[in-house]
Amino acid sequence: MPDLLSTPAFTEEATALAEVPSDTPTSIATDPAATPEPAPRPVSQRERIPTIDVVRGAALMGILLMNIASFSGPWEMYINPLSVGNHRTYNLVAWTLRWVLFEGKMRAAFSMLFGAGVILLTERAERRGAKNVADIFLRRNMWLILFGVLHFYFIWMGDILFWYGLTALLFLYPCRKVRFRNLFIAGLLVLALGVSADIYIAMDGVRAHKEAQAALALQSAGKKLTQAQQDAIKKMKDGDDRRKKLHDDDLKAMRGSYLDQLKWRAQWGPRFQATSYYKFGFPDVLGMMLIGMALYRMGFLTGALSYKTYGWTIAIGFLISIPINGFESWGFIRDNFQPDNPWWVLYQLGRLTGAIANVALVVLIAKAGLFQWLTRRIAAVGQTALSNYLFTSISCSLLFNGFGFGLYGKLEYYQLYAVVACVWACNLILSPIWLRYFQFGPMEWVWRSLTYWKRQPMRRSALEEQEALAA
């Protein structure tokens, strides 16, 4: 088996040049009418960039470290590890490690790779001479939106495909040729827009909470309250009642039948997939996608930069993110994970720097050819990312929901990571086996066939199967 990065960092450029015979005279003109337009087609195995597959696989698997809390229990369990279970120390340690090292960072890395994929898709199609690149891009993301809607309502409410498809459809196509500096600046500005909204919402919540607490103190001291102070207490209590009702309704639905869960998702679907997108998803997803496009343009994601560059990126990124997210997690724990707190204002800065450091670390490992027994398998997960994403959702739904094994809200926070390890093992074992015989993951095949509106060849050739088995 050759080194993971034996394919050049700029594989697609090398492939494109190889398609043109070196002795073809450049002065010969061909009749456009006599030359059929090249049929658009998906990327072949030989055109793949191994480093990007490794990063995508690592990001996809890493996302489960966060999502497992949403699969396994009520909505507040994602933030508050003490909402279920009694082992306070174990749960806090597990949550703190996750928050400091991975929270939001793996999803950010996955968003960056999605942005990079826009450039890969369009540049390859344009290089082949396809005239309908915009149509391909449009169909690809419209189908992704549909997958996201179906995934949300019929499998799991934590879907991200809808946000990805919608963001790409609305914003990314015109950005595909923008210089990397401008892409990076634009991404930072979009993230700053989201941070501004976070600050406003957080500070407004903190102010209201302080007013209510001050009014409660006066009430306990026997003081007469003004109407504004009474309203502040009522607002806080109404919020607590709504959260308790949401908690109880969530447990009832997710521990119930599949029909109960369909009704629950139908009730919350419009708010999660629409309102939440404009409040939080749009700046979060778009900002990271633009930064990902910039990182691809500068060769960061393909392993084209020097070892020194990646080393400094890792060091600086972690030196910024770990203290910030550590301080943030301390604040959450100190305030007993109350819903209204100021700690969210630090979220994006620690997340962005940590995400870039994590990506740099994975790229560096792949570039150096380290742990190839593992990186080859992670690359296979990355090649079948959509299939593995849906496999994870279905597996966890069957494990935790009422129509399956019914473990929803019953496992301690720290115990969830044994489930994560099992799902990872399935990802790492099944993905390489599948790719020995097939060119795409099952859902990748469906997506590509629908995108190009033509059934794509699924099986590898006999020679490719032999090469895959030999690897």
Secondary structure, DSSP 8 states (H G I E B T S, - for coil): ---TT-S-TTHHHHHHHHTS-TT--TT----TTTS---------GGG--HHHHHHHHHHHHHHHHHHHHHHHS-GGGGT-TTSS-S-HHHHHHHHHHHHHHTTTHHHHHHHHHHHHHHHHHHHHHHHTT-S-HHHHHHHHHHHHHHHHHHHHHHT-TT--HHHHHHHIIIIIGGGTTS-HHHHHHHHHHHHHHHHHHHHHHHHHHHHHHHHHHHHHHHHHTT----HHHHHHHHHHHHHHHHHHHHHHHHHHHHTS-HHHHHHHHHHHHHIIIIIHIIIIIHHHHHHHHHHHHHHHHTTTTTT-S-HHHHHHHHHHHHHHHHHHHHHHHHHHHHTTT-SS-GGGGGHHHHHHHHHHHHHHHHHHHHHTTTTHHHHHHHHHHHHTHHHHHHHHHHHHHHHHSTTTT--TTTS-TTTHHHHHHHHHHHHHHHHHHHHHHBSS-HHHHHHHHHHTTS----B--HHHHHHHHH-
